[in-house]
């Protein structure tokens, strides 16, 4: 089985106009999207109406249709041909029927098992979503692009994201830096250690991270309250991008997208 669990932490640091930090213990699933049905058939703790599950309707086209077809069609616009290669999704699973994923990362491999593209599927708590489609040089996973989606009411939709990532293995990490015209504004990331995905690890996840996905959405609102109490400037929600995804083209040496 290519699918696995990762136990670790997410962390956030706001740098301006004041410092605000927090971190939480979490677990992620790294799902081979071609294995979902088999996992539901062989694992007692995973699947519909079970404690931990994966719902295709919370990702991609969000209509329950083939996630592989959606990814491959999106990548055609980026001139990336997977030729049937693996598609892995790093995301929170549903826990007792609930999930909210602020960001999910799709790792897309070609027929020679090279990581040739990633998709960053970003959501906000207002129901908006945008997907950043990033072709990669397998030798250099660093990339960046302009922020397009309103994520937090305490940050404007300006500036650029810079990503520093590792290919999922025994450990996984994703680092994000948000820069605006005045420099670094915000850093976030996740780190995790791999565990085989089986009933034992799923029970461990439930015991050590009870109601984790509820905690995620609760923590988002709790931290927003703390930012408001510290005096963070409020930004009204703008209209989401008209297009459902942005293809990130060639990058210059500063990791900024070249139109």
N, C-alpha and C positions, 0 to 999 in steps of 0.2 A: 504494500500500500504506500502510495506517495504522500497521502494526506497525513497530517500530524497536528499536535497541539504545541503551543509555545506559552510557557509560563514566564511572566516578567512584570515590567512596569511601563506605564506611560508617564511622561513628565512634561510640564509646561512652565515656561519662564517668560514673563512680560518684563521688558527692560525700561520702558518709558511710558508715561512721565514719572512712574514709580516702579519699584520692583515688586513683582508678585509671582510666587512660585508654589507649585504643588506637584505631587506625584501620587499615583495609585497603583496598587497591585492588580493585575488583570491576567486573563489568559485569552489567547487568540487561537482560532483554527486556521490552519493552512490547508485549504481544500483543493484537491485535484477535482475539477468540475466533472470529469468523466467517471469519478468514483462514488458520487453521491448516492446513487441508487444501491450500489453494492454495500456501502457502509450502512445504509438503513436496513438492508436485508440481513447483515451479519452481526450488528452490534445491538445489544439489548437496551443500551442507554441513549442511543442516537436514532433520530428519525421522527416522523410526524407523531404527535401525541406522546412523545417521550421527553424526558427532562431536558435534553439538549438536541437541537435540530438545526437544519439549514433550510431556509426558504428562498427559492430562486426568485420569488416575487419581491424580495427586498434588495435586489441587485439588478444591474443592467437595464433591460427594457421594463422591468418590474411588472411583467404580464404573465410570467410563468413559462414563456417560450424558451427555446434553447439558448443558454448562456454562451456556449461555444460559437454558435452562429452569430450572435450579437458581437462578441469580441472580434471574430474574424472579419465581419463586415466593417466594424469601426476601424480596424487596422488596415483595411484596403485603402482607406482615405489617407493613411500615413505611409503608403507604399511598403507595407510590411506583410510578408507572406509566411505564415507559420508552417505551412505544408503539413498540417495535422499534429504539430508539436504540442507539448503539454501546456495547459493553462491552469495556473495555481492562483487561488484567491486567499489573501490574508485578511481576515475579518473576524469580528465577534460573531459567534453563533447565537441562535436563539436559545435562551435559558428560560424554561417554563413558559414558552410561547411569546417571549418579548425580546426585542433587540433594537438598538439604535447604534449605527456605525457612523461616527463623525468622519472617518476616512477608512476606505478599504483599498487595498493595493492588489492589483492583478499583475502577476508575473507571467510573461508570455515567452515561450521557448520555441525555437524552430526545430526542424526535423533532426538536426545535429545536436540538440539539447543545449543550444546557446541561448542565453537570455537576451532577446532582441527588442523587447518593448515592455513598458509598464503602463498601466492605466491607474490613475489616482481618482477614485470615485469619492467625491467630497459632498457631504450633506450638512445642512444647518437644521436647527430645531424648528424652523418655520415651514419645513416641508420642501425646501428647494434643494436641488442637486445639480452638480456639474462634474463632468469627467474630463480630466486632462490626459491626453493620449501622447505618450512619449516614446518615440523610437530611440533605441540605445545602441551605443558601441559596447559589445560584450566585455571589452577590457576596461570600460570606465562608466560606472553607473551614476556619476554625478550629473545633475541636470537642474534646470531652473526655468521658470516661466512667470508671466504676469498673473497676478491674482485676479480672478474673474467673478468669484462668488462671494456674496456677503455671508460671512461665517459667524461673526460675533457682533452684537450690537455695540460693543465697545472698541471696535476697530473698523476703520474705513476700508472700502474696496479700492485700495491703492497699493502700489509697490509690487515687489516680486517675491516669489518663493524660491528658495534654493534647497535642493534635496541631496542628502548624502546617505547612501544605502549599501547594504550588503545583500548578496544572494542568499536566500534562505538555506541554511545547513544545520549544523548543530546549534547555532545561534542565529538570530535574525535581528537586524536593527534598521530603523528608518529615522533619519534626522531631518528636521525641517527648520529653516531660518526664514523669517519674514523680514524683508528690508523695505524701507521707504526712502524718500529723498534725504532723510536725516541719518540713515544708517540702520543698524539692526534694531528691530522693534520687538521681536518675539521669537522664541525658540521652542520647539516641541519635538517629541520623539517617542519612540518605543523601542524596547529591547526585550528579548525573550530567549529562553533556552528550550530546545526541542524535547518533546516527549512523544513516544509512540502513541498513536490514536487507537485506544482500545477501551474496553469497558472499565478497566481499572483506572486508567488516567482520567476518564470522564467522571467517575465517582470522586476521584481526588479533586478534580476541578470544582465539583459541586460542594464538596466539604470545605475546601480552602477559600473558595470565592463564591459564597452563597449569594444568590440573586444579583450576580455581577452586572448584568445588563441594566437592571433597574438602578443599581448604584451609579452606572455611567451617566444616565440621564439626570439623576438626582444631583450628581457632582457638578455637572455642567451648570445647572441652575444655582447651586450653592455658590460656586465660584463667581458666577455673574453677580450675585448679591454682594459678595465681598468686594468685587471691583467697583460696583456702584457706591458702596459705602466709603471706599477710598477716594471717590471723586472722579472715576474714569468718565471720559466724555462719551455721551450716548450718540450713536449714529442710527438714524432711521433706516429701516430695511428698504433698499432700492429694489427695483424689478430684477429678477434673475436674468442671466444671459439668455438671449433668444435661442441660441443653438444649444443642444443638449451636451455637446462636447467640443473641446478645442484640441486640434492637432498641433502639438508643439513641433515646430520645424527645426532647422539647423540652429545650433547654439554657438554663440561667440565665446571667447576665452573667459569672460566674466560670468558665464552660465546664464546669460540673458538671451531670450529668444530673439532671433532675427526674423522680421516679418517676411 
